[in-house]
Structure formats: structure tokens, C-alpha cells
């Protein structure tokens, strides 16, 4: 075959894929819908729409569902997206224990499994990922695997460049999962995945730009700019947890001193409180939190009043508020969604965080900033991984 024939074939295939994604997207968003309506909305001819629909019916991605009511002529057959045609495996590696989920193609959860904490670093963490995928795939037809992980991720080849939390450096996670299971796999940083979930499932794509601030074991931000995930040139956009905020601060797991994560987040809080237990809070019962690491165990103590516990929480909120104000000042993004386990501290944490952000920001910018807690908690990361698979494999969302 000549180069020119190759080129024509490639162009035909690209056009076919493009048309299929276009038609499927309209059925996904607007169905039940007729072939005639699809032709009108997509600008494709009726015969092209019919050919594409036939292919989608064969793949079971759509099905026919009744007919439309018309005043004259033959009623049109309606088409609907088949959310159960296959399932998506979605992994959240950012929570205290690794979590794995099965979702249908509308982002509805079917199953959830959890791994113990022993799987969470180095080679053991990789084995944990593989064992989660293995236990979830069973005999289902799987469209793809989506994974949200802490750390800097190269999204195109799915390599985790560095994750301090998981003790990973240059782990080719996408390749490892695909070689083992032969299922298309897509990887994203956990905060970036969470931002995508907020955009797709939370905001229904009604806004173009948003910041999602994830405050769990550590802190990170994900950004959607002009309706697209923003990765940055070295894929580390939003990695605010390792920005130095206190040159005289404690050493961070990453090796630097005084990173934001040394003063805010569940890990930092636990470390600070363990230290306080030995000195000023000797009589205070922090056993439940120190054993479980769940911040919800602190709320009762805060309700009873404990100034030094409040001080530790406020110090973290202030440091984070200053960094958030910088992000807002740099990007002027109007919607900020808050997520992560630190949210469970409620106003004890959120009030000083919001106040500090306002105090450190330009007043005319703050007038138009909407800061709110995400309603998708606690499934932001796994829903983001689902959205990633739908986007990459079917061109949806
Ligand atoms: Zn650090």
C-alpha cells in the first residue's frame, strides 16, 4: 500500500472514530433521542448517523427504547445509552486504606472493596493495586481501569513520577496494570482526578474553571481550566503540599523543611498532637485519634474546648489560606471546592481557612469567589478516575 493509501485509510478511520464519539456523546447527554434528531444536532447526514448507530448497537453501547410520539407520520425509534454495557474499575490510592470500586458507565457505584494499610508503600503498594484490580474484574466486561494516586503523574504514559506518600519513583503503573490484565488503564493525580469529578459529576460542566482543594493526609489542588484538566509543564500543577511555607519548620517526608504539609493535613495534625500529648495536653484524651488517625475523633474534644488543639488546627488553616489566596490571585478562578478528611473538623478548620483566604486576597477578587464544600465527598477521587476512563475510552464527559 502506498503512503497516500495509508494516509487515506488513517483519515477514514479518524473520521469514523470522530463521528462515533460525536453521536455517542449526544445519545449519552440527550437520550432517549431519535436518529433524525441526532442528524440535526451533529450536522451529520442521516445515512452516516444510521451507520454509526448500527455500530453502537452492535457494541451494545446504545439500545433502542420505544418510539417518539408524533402528530403525523411514522413514530421514530428512540435510542438510549446503555450504562450497563460494561463496567469501570476505579481505584482511590489516596485514602487511608486503598479503595477499589466497580462503577457503571453513568458513574453509579456497584461494588466497593478496601485493602488493609499494609499495602500502602513501595512494592507492596504496587501489589495492592494489582490485587484490587484482580478482585474487582471477576468475569465482568470491563471498559477500563481508572486510578487516582497521590504524587506527580505523567498522564499520557501513566507513570507515577514521584509519590512521597506511596514511596514510588518512576513507577510505570499504567503499563504494569495493562500488561497483567490487558485492560486499558488511565492514571491521574488524586487531586486532579477529584477536580475532574467535581467538573463532570458535581457541576455538570456548567462552569468552565474551578479549583478543587483536597485536604486529607496531605494537601493538593486540582484545576479545571476552560473545561480541561490542567496538568502543567511538568505535570505537577496543584502540588501545593510541598511548597515551603515556614523556613524554620519541621522536616517534611520529601526532604525539604517547612512544607505546607508539615503544618496542615491529617498526618501533620497527628504528629503535632502526639508531641503535645507529652507536654501541654498531658491530661487530654487523644487516644482515639492517635490510634485511628480519623479526624472525626477530634470533634468531640474541640466541642469541649481545648485551646492548644484549636491553635494547631488554626495554624494549618492559616498556612493553607495564604497559599489558596496566591492560587486565586494567580488564576482568578471563581469556584473553589473543598474536599478531604479535614472537612470533618467543620467550622473549627473551615472558618479560619476561609477567613485567611479573604484576608490575604485582593478584595475585588474575593467578591466573586465562591468557596464551598464539595457534595461528592467521599467519592471524588474514584469518580474522577471513572470520568477519566469515560473521557479517554469513549470520548464522553
Ligand atoms: Zn515536602
Boltz pocket constraint, residues with backbone or C-beta under 6 A from the ligand:
constraints:
  - pocket:
      binder: B
      contacts: [[A, 241], [A, 242], [A, 243], [A, 252], [A, 253], [A, 254], [A, 255], [A, 256], [A, 259], [A, 261]]
      max_distance: 6.0
